[in-house]
Amino acid sequence: MTDSNIPVISATGLFTPEDSISNEELVASFNAYVDLTNRENADAIAAGEVEELPHSSVEFIEKASGIKSRFVLSKEPILDPQVMCPRLPERPNEDISILAEIGAKAARQALERVGRKPEDVDAVLCACSNLQRAYPAIAVEIQDALGIEDGFAFDMNVACSSATFGIQTAADYIRAGSVRSVLVINPEICSGHLNWRDRDSHFIFGDVATAILVEAKDMAPKQHWEIIGTKLKTQFSNNIRNNFGFLNRTHPESRDDKDKLFVQEGRKVFKEVVPMVATMIGEQMDRLGIHADRLRRLWLHQANAGMNRLIAQRVLGHEASEDESPTVLDTYANTSSAGSIISFHKHSEDLADGDIGLICSFGAGYSAGTVFVRKHG
């Protein structure tokens, strides 16, 4: 294989919203909603007809997830006990959609970091967990916003693993010689599909956008990450689900039910996903001939600190340090497909030439993806 067919990661980009919600702010809002609802249903609660809603707490959130805050695009409405949902007004068709806007911002940063022009890019993949509309594709809108006149673009959705699935797709295009430069973009407005009134999940998600520039090695900058191996896996499960879709309008009786937002069986997910992902990583390491002591850093999906701790321990054979498995979910929360890319974006510059790392995602589907990379330069 020549350098023109070897895929590498040349750069990444990150868009972070200006506003952040702390656990203290979130709990105050949630508990105000609980008190209001319990007062409104006091008679029914006393009669045993309705269950009294329990309060949330900072301690509960941090013990359950490791999350301390999250960035959002629409803060005040989320914290309003009468609303508890982001408010993002619809834009006219002549204006760029909000998902494309934040995706394009992350993409521009990735291009600028290595001095690329739009005409250098052959394809755009918008890979995320929630797409703003069915068509035209958000990816094509991003392609237009960036000024990429030639090439192609399309959307893909594999929930929390969308970014790693997108990276392998881009890498396969380069290996086949059909393109030389691909932008994989992950705009995640997760606040829009979260039930902020659900005590078990109201703290989980945040908003962000990331971008990964995957290119042929012979055009990459001196400092880059060679993609030395990828592996994807899916296994059907109802334990993480969102039933929102275009057919909801055909059954208006259930159109606004809770399952039209994010729902999960958290304990089942933890129990089933941890061994699945750890085994998948181990098997791929064996295929690539990578021993645990050669794996310099893990950039894991940022959903739950406990899951990451167990997965890293099983892969490395010891409890991972913050240097070996950096965390960003404490300040970003779960940003679905973007989480592992945020970790890579923020915690990869310090690695030395020849160091090997792993970008890994896992989540709804179930879906999981591994991208092993080696630093050059």
C-alpha positions in Angstrom: 0.0 0.0 0.0 1.4 3.4 -1.0 1.1 6.6 1.0 -1.7 7.7 -1.2 -3.9 4.9 0.1 -2.9 5.1 3.8 -5.5 7.0 5.8 -4.5 9.4 8.6 -6.1 11.9 10.8 -4.6 15.3 9.9 -6.6 17.6 12.3 -9.6 17.9 14.5 -12.0 20.8 15.2 -14.2 21.6 18.2 -17.1 24.0 18.6 -18.2 24.6 22.3 -21.3 26.6 23.1 -20.8 29.7 25.3 -23.2 28.7 28.0 -22.7 26.0 30.6 -25.1 24.6 33.2 -23.6 23.4 36.5 -25.0 20.6 38.5 -26.0 23.1 41.2 -28.0 25.1 38.7 -29.6 22.0 37.1 -30.6 20.5 40.5 -32.2 23.8 41.7 -34.3 23.9 38.5 -35.3 20.3 38.6 -36.2 20.4 42.3 -38.3 23.6 41.7 -40.2 21.6 39.0 -40.7 18.7 41.4 -42.0 20.9 44.2 -44.4 22.6 41.7 -45.7 19.3 40.4 -46.1 17.8 43.8 -48.1 20.8 45.0 -50.3 20.6 41.9 -51.0 16.9 42.6 -51.1 17.0 46.4 -54.6 15.5 46.7 -53.9 12.7 44.2 -50.6 12.0 46.0 -52.4 11.9 49.4 -55.0 9.5 47.9 -52.3 7.2 46.5 -53.3 7.8 43.0 -50.1 9.6 41.9 -46.5 9.0 43.1 -44.7 11.9 44.7 -41.7 13.0 42.6 -38.4 12.8 44.4 -35.7 15.5 44.4 -32.4 15.2 42.5 -29.1 16.2 44.1 -25.6 17.1 43.0 -24.2 14.1 45.0 -26.5 11.7 43.1 -25.6 13.1 39.7 -21.8 13.0 40.3 -21.9 9.5 41.9 -24.0 8.1 39.0 -22.1 9.7 36.1 -19.0 11.8 37.0 -20.7 14.7 35.3 -20.3 18.2 36.9 -21.5 20.5 34.2 -22.6 20.6 30.5 -22.5 23.1 27.6 -25.8 24.0 26.0 -27.1 26.2 23.2 -30.2 27.3 25.0 -29.6 27.7 28.8 -32.4 29.8 30.3 -35.4 27.8 28.9 -33.8 24.5 30.1 -33.6 26.0 33.7 -37.1 27.4 33.6 -39.3 24.9 35.6 -42.2 25.9 33.4 -40.3 25.0 30.2 -37.4 22.6 30.8 -36.5 22.3 27.2 -34.2 24.2 24.9 -35.8 26.8 22.7 -34.2 27.0 19.2 -36.5 28.9 16.8 -37.0 27.4 13.4 -35.0 29.3 10.7 -36.2 30.1 7.2 -34.9 27.7 4.5 -32.7 30.5 3.2 -30.7 30.5 6.5 -28.3 27.9 7.5 -29.8 25.3 9.9 -28.4 25.3 13.5 -27.0 21.8 13.2 -25.1 22.7 10.0 -24.0 25.9 11.5 -22.2 24.4 14.5 -20.9 21.5 12.3 -19.4 24.0 9.9 -17.7 25.9 12.7 -15.9 22.8 14.0 -15.0 21.9 10.4 -13.5 25.3 9.7 -11.3 25.0 12.7 -10.0 21.6 11.6 -9.2 22.9 8.1 -7.5 26.0 9.5 -5.3 24.0 11.8 -3.5 22.4 8.8 -4.0 25.2 6.3 -6.5 23.4 4.1 -8.8 25.2 1.7 -12.4 24.0 1.0 -11.4 22.8 -2.5 -8.9 20.4 -0.9 -11.8 18.3 0.6 -13.5 15.6 -1.5 -16.3 14.5 0.8 -18.2 15.5 3.9 -19.8 13.0 6.3 -22.2 14.3 8.9 -22.2 11.6 11.5 -24.3 12.2 14.6 -27.0 10.8 16.8 -29.8 13.1 16.0 -30.4 14.7 12.6 -32.4 17.9 12.3 -34.3 16.8 9.3 -34.6 14.0 6.8 -33.6 15.9 3.7 -31.8 17.6 2.2 -28.9 16.1 4.1 -27.2 18.2 6.8 -23.9 17.1 5.3 -24.7 18.6 1.9 -25.7 21.9 3.7 -22.4 21.9 5.5 -20.6 21.2 2.2 -22.3 24.3 0.8 -21.6 26.4 3.8 -17.9 25.6 3.6 -17.8 26.4 -0.1 -16.8 22.8 -1.2 -18.1 22.9 -4.8 -17.0 19.4 -5.9 -17.3 16.0 -4.3 -20.1 14.6 -2.3 -21.7 14.6 1.2 -24.1 12.5 3.1 -25.5 11.9 6.6 -25.1 8.8 8.8 -26.4 7.9 12.2 -25.1 5.2 14.4 -26.0 7.0 17.7 -23.0 7.4 20.0 -20.7 5.5 17.6 -21.4 7.8 14.6 -17.9 9.4 14.7 -15.9 6.2 14.7 -18.1 4.7 12.1 -17.6 7.8 10.1 -13.8 7.6 10.5 -13.7 4.0 9.2 -15.9 5.0 6.3 -13.6 7.8 5.4 -10.5 5.6 5.9 -12.0 3.0 3.6 -12.6 5.6 0.9 -9.0 6.6 1.0 -7.8 3.0 1.1 -9.9 2.4 -2.1 -8.4 5.5 -3.8 -11.8 7.0 -4.4 -11.1 10.2 -2.4 -8.1 11.8 -0.8 -9.6 14.1 1.9 -12.7 13.6 4.0 -14.3 15.7 6.7 -16.2 13.7 9.3 -18.4 16.1 11.3 -20.3 15.4 14.5 -22.8 18.1 15.5 -24.6 17.0 18.6 -27.5 19.0 20.1 -28.2 16.4 22.6 -30.2 18.8 24.9 -33.0 18.6 22.3 -33.7 14.9 22.8 -33.2 14.8 26.6 -36.1 14.6 29.0 -35.1 17.3 31.5 -37.9 16.3 33.8 -36.6 12.7 34.3 -34.6 12.4 37.5 -32.6 9.4 36.2 -31.4 11.1 33.1 -31.9 14.9 33.3 -28.2 15.5 33.9 -26.7 13.3 31.1 -26.3 15.3 27.9 -24.7 18.5 26.6 -24.3 20.2 23.2 -21.1 20.4 21.0 -19.8 19.8 17.6 -16.5 18.1 16.5 -14.8 17.5 13.2 -12.1 15.1 12.0 -10.1 15.6 8.8 -9.2 12.2 7.4 -6.7 12.3 4.5 -4.3 10.3 2.5 -0.9 10.1 4.1 1.0 11.6 1.2 -0.9 14.9 1.5 -1.0 15.0 5.4 1.0 17.5 7.5 4.2 16.4 9.1 2.4 15.8 12.4 -0.5 13.4 11.9 -2.1 10.3 13.2 -1.9 7.2 11.0 -5.0 5.0 11.2 -3.5 1.6 11.8 -6.7 -0.3 12.4 -10.5 0.1 12.8 -13.2 -2.3 14.0 -17.0 -1.7 14.1 -19.6 -3.8 15.9 -23.4 -3.6 16.3 -25.8 -5.7 18.4 -29.5 -4.9 18.7 -30.7 -3.7 22.1 -33.7 -1.8 23.4 -31.9 -0.7 26.5 -31.1 2.7 24.9 -33.9 4.0 22.7 -35.5 7.1 21.2 -38.8 6.5 19.3 -39.1 9.9 17.8 -39.6 9.8 14.0 -41.7 10.9 11.1 -44.3 8.1 11.7 -45.2 9.6 15.1 -47.7 11.8 13.4 -49.6 8.7 12.2 -50.4 7.8 15.8 -51.2 11.1 17.5 -52.3 9.4 20.7 -48.7 8.5 21.6 -46.9 11.3 19.7 -45.8 13.1 22.8 -45.1 10.1 25.1 -41.8 10.0 27.1 -40.3 7.4 24.7 -40.1 10.1 22.0 -37.2 11.4 24.0 -34.1 9.6 25.2 -34.8 6.6 27.5 -32.4 4.0 28.8 -32.1 1.1 31.2 -28.8 2.3 32.7 -27.9 -0.7 34.8 -28.5 -3.1 31.9 -26.4 -0.9 29.6 -23.6 -0.8 32.1 -23.6 -4.6 32.6 -23.8 -5.5 28.9 -21.7 -2.8 27.2 -18.6 -2.9 29.4 -17.6 -6.5 28.6 -18.7 -6.2 25.0 -16.4 -3.2 24.4 -13.5 -4.5 26.5 -13.6 -7.8 24.6 -13.8 -6.0 21.2 -10.8 -3.8 22.0 -8.7 -6.8 23.2 -9.5 -8.8 20.1 -8.6 -5.9 17.8 -5.3 -5.4 19.7 -4.5 -9.1 19.2 -5.1 -8.8 15.5 -2.9 -5.7 15.2 -0.2 -7.1 17.5 -0.5 -4.3 20.0 0.3 -5.2 23.6 -1.3 -3.3 26.4 1.9 -1.7 27.5 2.3 -0.2 24.0 -1.1 1.5 24.2 -0.2 5.0 25.3 -3.7 6.6 25.7 -7.4 5.7 25.4 -9.8 8.4 24.2 -13.0 6.6 25.3 -16.6 7.6 24.7 -17.6 10.1 27.4 -20.9 8.8 28.8 -20.1 7.5 32.3 -16.9 7.7 34.4 -17.5 4.2 35.9 -17.9 2.5 32.5 -14.7 4.1 31.3 -12.8 3.1 34.4 -13.8 -0.5 34.1 -13.2 -0.7 30.3 -9.7 0.9 30.6 -8.8 -1.4 33.5 -9.7 -4.5 31.5 -7.8 -3.3 28.5 -4.7 -2.1 30.2 -4.6 -4.6 33.1 -4.5 -1.9 35.7 -6.6 1.1 36.8 -5.9 3.8 34.3 -4.5 7.2 35.3 -6.0 10.4 34.0 -3.0 10.6 31.6 -3.8 7.1 30.2 -7.6 7.7 29.9 -8.4 11.4 30.0 -11.9 12.6 31.0 -13.9 15.4 29.5 -17.4 14.4 30.5 -17.0 16.2 33.8 -17.3 19.5 32.0 -19.0 18.5 28.7 -21.3 15.7 30.0 -22.3 13.1 27.4 -22.1 14.6 23.9 -22.9 11.3 22.2 -20.6 10.7 19.1 -18.5 13.7 19.8 -17.3 12.7 23.3 -14.3 10.6 22.3 -13.3 13.1 19.7 -13.4 16.0 22.2 -11.0 13.9 24.4 -8.7 13.2 21.4 -8.8 16.9 20.4 -7.9 18.1 23.8 -5.5 15.4 24.9 -3.3 14.3 22.0 -0.8 17.0 21.3 1.6 15.9 24.1 2.1 12.4 22.7 5.4 11.5 21.1 6.3 10.3 17.7 5.4 6.6 17.4 3.0 6.6 20.4 -0.2 4.5 19.8 -3.6 5.5 21.0 -7.2 4.3 20.7 -10.3 6.3 19.9 -13.3 4.2 21.0 -17.1 4.8 21.0 -20.0 2.8 22.3 -23.7 3.3 22.9 -27.2 2.9 21.5 -27.7 0.1 19.1 -25.7 -1.3 20.7 -22.9 0.1 18.6 -19.2 0.2 19.2 -16.2 1.4 17.2 -12.4 1.3 17.6 -9.9 3.4 15.8 -6.3 2.7 16.6 -3.9 5.4 15.6 -0.1 6.0 15.7 1.4 9.5 16.0 3.9 10.7 13.4 5.9 13.9 13.7 
